Amino acid sequence: MIPHPAPRLLFYLLWLLCGQLLALPLDAQPYKITHFDRSNGFPSSYVHEVFQDSRGYIWMATGNGLVCYNGYSFRSFTTKDGLPDNEVFGLYEDIYHRLWMKPFAKEICYMWKGRIYNRHNDEMLKKVKLHNIAQYVVSDRWGNVFASESNAITCISPTGEVKRITQLDGQSLYYLVPRLDTAGRLLALSKNKLYRYQRDHFELVLVLPESNLPDYIEGPMRTFITESLSWTPPALFLSRYNCNSRTGLYFSDVERARTHYFGRLSDTSVILATSDGIHIKNLFTGKLQETLLDGYDVACAMHDKEGNLWAGTLGQGVFRISRSPISSIPLSKASQPIRFLQAGPKELILSSDDGMLALVRHTGARPALLWERPIDPAHAHELCTYAGRNSEGRWVINQGGYFRLYTSSLKPLPHYAALHVYSKTVMEEGKDQLLVGTPVELNRVDTRRLQCTDTLLQDRITAVTKLGKIIYAGTLNGLFMSDGNQQMTPCTLPELTGHIAALYADSLLWVANNNATLIILDHDKALARITSDNGLVCNHIFVIKSSKNLVWIGTDEGLYALTKSPPFRIVRHLSERHGLNSNEIHHLEVTGGTIWAASSKGLNYFKEQDVIPVKQQASFLVTTVQNEDVVIPLQQQPLTLNKKTLRIDFDVIDHSGISKPGFAYRLNEGKWTELDNSSLYFPTLPYGDFVVFLRATSPEWEAPKIIQIAFYRPPPLYLRWWFVLLLTLSGAAVLAYLARRYLQWESRKEKERLLVQQNLLQLEQLALQGQMNAHFIFNCITAIRQHYNKGDLARANRFVDAFSALIRTAFEMVNQTFTSLDKELRYLGQYLRVEQERFNHSFSFTIKTELAIRASQVPVPTMLLQPLVENAIKHGVRSLPDGLGAIQIGIKQQEGWISITIEDNGPGRKRNQHIDETGRPIISITSTTVNQKRIDILNQLFDGLISMQTTDIPDPEGHIAGTRVTLTYPLNIYELTV
């Protein structure tokens, strides 16, 4: 019998209808609540007021002092810092950026530029006399500061004048409440009368009608909030007025919980901080819109500039409430690790750690959980590492190391044998094809027949992806890729020869190694390497996926978003502080503009456009510059430093929920040096101009924030340019004087040394002259003896007369180094005449002078010419026949030099021999040697200025016709002597 199809069709229709009815819509933007108490560094449990100043700091008046929060750390101020009391109830900032405080004491104080001023260190506050604890402290737009008590108000003008007011319009003040209107003017409510402060006095604006309060309200306790709203604690009584028309209406709505604070949240809603949480109501109807922090005794509430709601409590610290763009899937068991995640065209498939399979619809306006059920009761609590559908609509699931086929309703198909493949990583390659990485190999699996059709690689597979037709497999031994023949070859890049942690391919190949380094490849070329130096701060990378505009990286430190094109840079970092349920992100999927992140505690999702780009709300500022004990105001730069040390305190204000930023500094154009905290200290400083650069970095920011401060440290007196110049000139003058004295001393010593040397040389010269004279006398006596032996007495007598005249002249000149030229020539003439007598007038001689001055003014070394003439006679004309010999002596003045030439017409130097009177060769006499020594000695005295050259004289046929000796020396040689 064929079954009728209607019941089966009805069953599927009911199933689909139930599935739609049971689909759970997911809240897209839940609140993220951050609780600060003593466990995470907040110093107090009681918070009376929360306030944000103009710079962005969050200030909290607590039961344990004043607390400042910059977005990542707290700083406390107590009585040790100047507070009159550690209990602080209220805060307000005036136009001069003074933060006014109302402590639990009969005085007020303020903080300015990091210092607390009170009546003990401020002359203006000494004039403020409060009779009770201040209830309110406000400041108008002109800088007037008002401190109100229950029955008085004290006004402090910008010039420091103080006046106390206890009556208005002749009536005593009663529970005065000061507030500012929209124009920044002070409004004060006393009983039911509304006053405005202008032109240094109060004027009545409006008289409010008396209201019918509940019976349990004792006394008039109305508190004025703005010029159009008033309320009365502990019950809420809203009254709306128009101060300009002096008309109004009111309505009341009693709050059963005690109301500590009432403020305007928006144009249509108000916020109430009560003993039973925060209540947000409609401004016009009073209808309750939302309740937060149920059960907490909330004392105050404040919206910061970033949109966060701050709530201070009595006993539970402070809360920051913000809307997070990150949502979570509400699975049946919370905080379950997600073991598998895969996106289909309309649905998202995921499996949890306890063997549950879930289906999430990601299309439509809001995602919805369609169903969640166990995969197979027979394999309960076995890990599921893959779940998908084949082309026949059957489920293909890998659980407990086995691939199995299931029907669309997750019923097993027993006639299909299970395929034993323990998958570590799975990639859908195509229709009914899977690439399955196992602990031992990479397989290709057919999901219709449930068969392993190919083994591509034998290794422990950690990741697999495909770029075009190329398959990439990550292993413990590096990255492998397939060629055209599907043969797997290893990559040769050094960073990719070890453990590969994650792979992803789009137009580029993104590879993460086990060192938490992301390498971006274009084929075999590495385009970039992203490490902790680039902001990727983590220990392990689990997964990589790309959206249309970004690449998302799942790590053990949260999610990082990276640009897809050069220059590759991190543009966003998301962590538990931003709403993720865990920082360990093991799986990622992208559907349209939604990012799905599976972690060890469940599944998160968010719209990429909600977290990118990051609003640049962080500010980087310098708080204090201190030169030893002097605080330098940050005014016109460069800042002048007159002392040795320098301390710079700086800070980052960022309430976006990030962790502490990194700080670094550099001096001038030096290298950046990392800092451990937000303070920089220089024990010594350079002189002159220098610049300090401060840098703050965070993965949340598009670029680092840099501050530069120019400084000038005046150099001391001894480093001033004029002092250095004066000192240099003085030193140079002293050195010049000392050098001059030293040179004079050296010159004197040198002169003394030269004088001694000259005297020694002169003595040696005289000794040589004495040798020459003795030699000449010996020769003359020999000649006279020869005449007497021959009996020629007359000639011998003439010889004796001439010789005696010559000897007399020689004795007169023998003690002189220099003589005049006329004396030397007279002596030389006498010598030549004696030699003529000696050699029977066998030669003739001539003496010619060509001088511009008189011969008596020309100096000449004494008896230097006589040995030269003697050589001309003995080695020149003596060998010629009688009467043919000729000696010519010429003296010329050429500019500043004297040139003396002695020429003979003898046989020349080469043919000359030393012969005696008998014509026999003899050993040369010593007069030439002695004369050369004299010239050497004279050149030592006169630095080689005397030169002597001997040359042969050729005749017209080129034969040697005589010898020429040339003697030259300076005309002023005598003046060169010491």
VENDA-V751554 format. One record per run of one state. SS is the DSSP state (@ for helix, = for strand, . for the rest). FROM is the first residue (numbers start at 1). TO is the last residue. If there is no record, write none. Layout:
ss: [SS:SS]
from: [FROM:FROM]
to: [TO:TO]
This chain:
ss: [.:@:.:=:.:=:.:@:.:=:.:=:.:=:.:=:.:@:.:=:.:=:.:=:.:=:.:@:.:=:.:=:.:=:.:=:.:=:.:=:.:=:.:=:.:=:.:=:.:=:.:=:.:=:.:=:.:=:.:=:.:=:.:=:.:=:.:=:.:=:.:=:.:=:.:=:.:=:.:=:.:@:.:=:.:=:.:=:.:=:.:=:.:=:.:=:.:=:.:=:.:=:.:=:.:=:.:=:.:@:.:=:.:=:.:=:.:=:.:@:.:=:.:=:.:=:.:=:.:@:.:=:.:=:.:=:@:.:=:.:=:.:=:.:=:.:=:.:=:.:=:.:=:.:=:.:@:.:@:.:@:.:=:@:.:=:.:@:.:=:.:@:.:@:.:=:.:=:.:=:.:=:.:@:.:=:.:=:.:@:.]
from: [1:5:23:24:26:31:37:38:41:46:53:58:63:65:70:74:78:79:82:88:94:99:104:109:113:115:118:123:127:136:140:145:149:153:157:162:166:167:169:171:173:177:181:186:191:193:199:201:208:222:227:229:233:237:243:247:253:259:265:269:275:277:283:288:293:298:304:309:315:318:324:327:329:338:344:347:353:356:362:368:375:377:380:384:390:395:400:402:407:412:413:419:421:423:431:433:439:441:447:451:459:461:468:470:476:478:483:488:491:494:497:500:506:509:514:518:523:525:531:532:535:541:547:550:556:558:564:570:575:576:579:585:592:594:600:602:608:612:619:628:630:632:639:642:646:654:662:668:673:676:679:683:688:698:705:714:717:720:721:791:793:814:818:821:839:843:851:855:858:859:862:864:876:877:880:885:895:897:905:915:916:921:922:927:942:947:955:960:971:973:977]
to: [4:22:23:25:30:36:37:40:45:52:57:62:64:69:73:77:78:81:87:93:98:103:108:112:114:117:122:126:135:139:144:148:152:156:161:165:166:168:170:172:176:180:185:190:192:198:200:207:221:226:228:232:236:242:246:252:258:264:268:274:276:282:287:292:297:303:308:314:317:323:326:328:337:343:346:352:355:361:367:374:376:379:383:389:394:399:401:406:411:412:418:420:422:430:432:438:440:446:450:458:460:467:469:475:477:482:487:490:493:496:499:505:508:513:517:522:524:530:531:534:540:546:549:555:557:563:569:574:575:578:584:591:593:599:601:607:611:618:627:629:631:638:641:645:653:661:667:672:675:678:682:687:697:704:713:716:719:720:790:792:813:817:820:838:842:850:854:857:858:861:863:875:876:879:884:894:896:904:914:915:920:921:926:941:946:954:959:970:972:976:978]
